Amino acid sequence: MKKITLHSKAFLSFLILSILLSGNDVFAQDKPVIDIGGALRFNYNYSSWKEGQKDRGGDFGYDMFRINARGEYKGIYLDAEYRLYSEGFGGGFLKQGWIGYRFNEKDEIQVGLNQVPFGIQQYNSHNWFFNLTYYFGLEDDHDMGVKYLHIDDTFEYNLAFYKNSEELQFGGTTESSPNRYSYDVVGRNKEVNQINGKLIYKFGDSIKNRLGVSAQYGGLYNLDTKKTGSHNGLALHYEMDYKNWNLKLQGMTINKNPENAAGQSREIIKMGAYGAPYEVAADFNIYTFAVAKSVPVNLGPISNLQFYNDFGYMDKKIDSFEDSFMNVTGVLISAGQLYTYIDYAAGYNHSWLGGNFVDDFSSGNPDAKWEARFNINLGYYF
């Protein structure tokens, strides 16, 4: 309990300090600036494991509608995005929403639901499905807290404290809702008091390189035992841009140590997003490789084709658990404000690509086979 109290006081002190410093008028302006945008997306998919869908030749329907809001006044700005999915995918929820302040051209602070600084960002992938890291809250993850960012020509570093993941219920013993955009621990455990640090070294001229390391440590509060376990992660990552090529390499080691009630396995944790929770191995290593090449074209409204292949491998530390794999090959077609992803996504012991969904990412199935989904996502962004 003492550790939680100290973290809470540090969090409040950080908030108060950021508010006091916001009086600085280095980037002050006379009138507020407001920018509203968004997107409407539709999706077609044909899945190898859905016999009824195969008989129909696949399905085409609504994917998501979102609204983005950005504003700035007297140096204080906001960034928010609300998404509305179908009921089967969790309905409506806030993807991100934070208030920021720039101390100067290199340093800023963000308070609210912001992206956790861990691994390659903004995305560790090029395709519509993301990479395997996304399905464990390790890619484009957003939590509630305070983040400090520094960006210069040679180095980037982030320091952050997250009080918890998105809290939607605020009950004393209420489980975290799986109705969210990014994957977080749900069920009888809650993510609390997480610290993150990230450092990136940038070098090269014609070949631009980003070599980085990320670390995180936090608590897992159990609603049954009222004890706080822990979780930690370490990542080494590299990204390269050369002409029209982009390369992403990353390795992570993840460990979760929940203080579960007697009879509850500590080798498995429950995670959730899009309204659907599933089991994940508590301890694992994960390795990803992603490469893409952009080809400028002049085909009517089409101006660019980006071809890519994104691969992920989840190495579970329990020998009896079956490992998980994912590979996505595809192309992104850019035509004005219309962006179309055409993907062939294959998975082995992957909850969203065949299998039985519940335990593919935990114990898995040694008799599983590779399953695939052909997917076309059309999105108009405004």
Disulfide bonds with the S-S distance in Angstrom:
none
